[in-house]
Amino acid sequence: MGQPKKQTSPRKTGLRRSHLVLELARKVNKTSPVKVYTTKRESGKKLVAEIAANKAAAANK
């Protein structure tokens, strides 16, 4: 059986293959020490670094 490519019906949301992969990649990046690219422009390492910087900035205020 093939992978889902597009929505199967207009009412169901989040069933595109790209959306499923994106959701899974973000879950993995939260827990795994090895970070993966979620999208072409968004890497796990960069996202984690931004979150850490935001937490540090909030703590300094």
Contacts in CASP RR format, 6 or more apart in sequence:
PFRMAT RR
TARGET T0000
AUTHOR 0000-0000-0000
METHOD contacts of the structure
MODEL  1
MGQPKKQTSPRKTGLRRSHLVLELARKVNKTSPVKVYTTKRESGKKLVAE
IAANKAAAANK
3 17 0 8 1.000
4 15 0 8 1.000
4 16 0 8 1.000
4 17 0 8 1.000
4 20 0 8 1.000
5 16 0 8 1.000
5 17 0 8 1.000
6 16 0 8 1.000
7 13 0 8 1.000
7 14 0 8 1.000
7 15 0 8 1.000
7 16 0 8 1.000
8 15 0 8 1.000
14 20 0 8 1.000
22 38 0 8 1.000
22 39 0 8 1.000
25 36 0 8 1.000
25 37 0 8 1.000
25 38 0 8 1.000
26 38 0 8 1.000
28 36 0 8 1.000
29 35 0 8 1.000
29 36 0 8 1.000
29 38 0 8 1.000
29 44 0 8 1.000
29 47 0 8 1.000
29 48 0 8 1.000
35 43 0 8 1.000
35 44 0 8 1.000
35 45 0 8 1.000
35 47 0 8 1.000
35 48 0 8 1.000
36 43 0 8 1.000
36 44 0 8 1.000
37 43 0 8 1.000
37 44 0 8 1.000
38 44 0 8 1.000
38 47 0 8 1.000
END
